[in-house]
Amino acid sequence: MRKNPKEHIISYLKERNIYHKQDTCEGAPRITMSFDGYPNSPSKRIESCIYLYKNAGTIEARVYFAEPGPQVVKENVERLPALYRLLNYINACVFVKNMDGIGNEFYSPSYLLQPRFYLTEDDCYDITATMVMEEDCFWVAPLEIEDFITAALPTVMDQLSPYIYGVLIGSVGVDTAITCIRQNILGGECNA
């Protein structure tokens, strides 16, 4: 008999010494994580939350920039149209590939999950990547999904950070940011 997803995720985080805390948000168990070592992120840190909705049988994972990232957004709301255009491009072209980080020893690279990138509508100004899956989907590839939430997606968020925040503070135009993402992240692919 398999564990419940929360137990499996907590075990994964403890085995990898990933900082996390548990609480409840709007009645759903939540696991919040913090990852250091992301040099392009405004705080050099990326955070993540996993919500386990028992009644719906779904799991929601959010990966987002830690403070002061949201404060930068709040201070530059006049540039939100450019940010939305950039996020639209990212949603159309950036497909995050999951890898085990040790030469495919545990699993082959895949496009198992694809998040949506957006600015939250809750006045918290979080630039977030979110994915939702059925609990049954989690059990198809739990290690791959946990690695995706704790490594693959934070890495992509860090790679995108200079372009996202460059557009927000006005140091990079949106067309330049799109060109740079196409060249530096996508290897010249995607002309959407």
C-alpha positions in Angstrom: 0.0 0.0 0.0 1.4 3.4 -1.0 1.8 6.4 1.4 -0.4 9.4 1.0 1.2 12.1 -1.2 2.0 14.4 1.8 4.0 11.7 3.6 5.9 10.8 0.4 6.7 14.5 -0.3 7.8 15.2 3.3 10.0 12.1 3.2 11.5 13.3 -0.1 12.2 16.8 1.4 13.8 15.4 4.6 16.0 13.0 2.6 17.3 15.9 0.6 17.6 18.4 3.5 15.2 20.8 1.8 13.9 23.5 4.1 10.1 23.2 4.5 7.3 23.8 6.8 3.8 22.4 7.0 0.5 24.2 7.7 -3.0 24.5 6.5 -4.4 27.1 4.0 -8.1 27.4 3.5 -8.6 23.9 4.9 -6.0 22.2 2.7 -2.7 20.8 3.9 0.2 22.9 2.6 3.9 22.3 2.4 6.0 25.4 1.9 9.6 25.2 0.7 12.5 27.6 0.3 15.5 27.0 -2.1 18.7 29.0 -1.9 21.4 29.4 -4.5 19.5 31.0 -7.4 21.8 33.9 -8.3 19.5 35.6 -10.8 16.5 35.7 -8.5 15.9 39.1 -6.7 16.6 37.5 -3.3 18.8 34.6 -4.6 16.0 32.4 -3.3 12.9 30.7 -4.9 10.0 29.4 -2.9 7.3 26.8 -3.5 4.1 25.6 -2.0 2.3 22.3 -2.5 -1.4 22.2 -1.7 -3.1 18.8 -1.2 -6.8 19.0 -1.8 -8.2 15.8 -0.4 -11.8 16.4 -1.4 -10.9 17.1 -5.0 -8.2 14.5 -5.1 -5.8 17.0 -6.6 -2.4 18.4 -5.9 -1.4 22.0 -6.7 2.2 23.1 -6.8 3.3 26.8 -7.0 6.8 28.0 -7.5 7.5 31.7 -7.2 10.1 34.4 -6.5 10.6 35.3 -2.9 10.7 38.8 -1.5 11.8 41.3 -2.7 10.5 40.0 -6.0 6.9 40.9 -5.3 7.9 44.3 -4.0 9.6 45.0 -7.3 6.4 44.2 -9.1 4.3 46.4 -6.8 6.7 49.3 -7.3 6.5 49.0 -11.1 2.8 48.4 -11.8 3.0 50.8 -14.8 5.1 48.2 -16.6 2.6 45.4 -16.1 1.4 45.4 -19.7 5.0 44.6 -20.8 5.2 41.9 -18.1 2.0 40.3 -19.3 3.2 40.3 -22.8 6.5 38.6 -21.7 4.5 36.0 -19.6 2.3 35.3 -22.6 5.5 34.5 -24.6 6.8 32.3 -21.8 3.6 30.4 -21.6 3.6 29.9 -25.4 7.2 28.8 -25.7 8.9 27.8 -22.5 8.3 24.1 -21.9 10.2 22.9 -18.8 12.0 19.6 -19.2 12.5 17.5 -16.1 15.8 15.7 -15.6 17.3 13.7 -12.7 20.5 15.7 -12.7 22.8 12.7 -12.7 22.9 11.7 -16.3 19.5 9.9 -16.5 20.4 7.3 -13.9 17.0 7.4 -12.3 14.7 8.5 -15.2 14.9 9.9 -18.7 14.3 13.6 -19.4 10.6 14.3 -20.0 8.0 17.0 -20.4 5.8 15.4 -17.7 4.2 18.6 -16.4 3.9 22.1 -17.8 3.2 25.0 -15.5 1.4 28.2 -16.2 3.4 31.4 -15.6 1.4 34.4 -14.3 1.2 37.3 -11.8 -1.2 36.4 -9.0 -4.5 38.3 -8.6 -4.5 38.4 -4.8 -2.6 41.7 -4.4 0.5 39.7 -3.3 2.3 40.5 -6.6 3.8 37.0 -6.9 5.2 36.0 -10.3 4.3 32.3 -10.1 4.5 29.1 -12.1 1.6 26.7 -11.1 0.6 23.2 -12.1 -2.3 21.1 -10.9 -2.5 17.3 -11.2 -4.7 14.5 -10.1 -3.4 12.6 -7.1 -3.3 9.5 -9.4 -0.9 11.4 -11.8 1.4 12.0 -8.8 1.7 8.3 -8.2 2.7 7.6 -11.9 6.0 9.4 -11.3 6.4 10.7 -7.8 10.2 11.2 -7.9 10.0 13.0 -11.2 7.2 15.3 -10.0 9.1 16.1 -6.7 12.3 16.8 -8.6 10.3 19.0 -11.0 8.9 21.1 -8.2 12.1 21.4 -6.2 14.8 21.6 -8.9 13.7 21.9 -12.6 11.1 24.6 -12.2 13.1 26.7 -9.8 16.0 26.5 -12.2 13.9 27.8 -15.1 12.5 30.5 -12.9 16.0 31.6 -12.1 17.0 31.6 -15.8 13.9 33.7 -16.6 14.4 36.1 -13.7 16.8 38.7 -15.4 14.3 39.1 -18.3 11.2 39.3 -16.1 12.7 41.8 -13.7 14.6 43.6 -16.4 11.2 44.3 -18.1 9.7 45.3 -14.8 12.3 47.8 -13.9 12.6 49.1 -17.5 16.3 48.0 -18.0 15.2 45.5 -20.8 12.5 46.0 -23.4 10.0 43.2 -23.8 11.2 42.5 -27.4 14.8 42.2 -26.2 13.7 40.0 -23.3 11.9 37.7 -25.8 14.9 37.6 -28.1 17.2 36.8 -25.2 14.9 34.0 -23.9 14.7 32.6 -27.4 18.5 32.6 -27.7 19.7 31.9 -24.2 17.1 29.5 -22.9 15.3 28.0 -25.9 18.4 27.7 -28.1 16.8 29.8 -30.9 13.5 28.0 -31.0 9.9 29.4 -30.8 8.8 32.4 -32.8 5.4 32.7 -31.2 
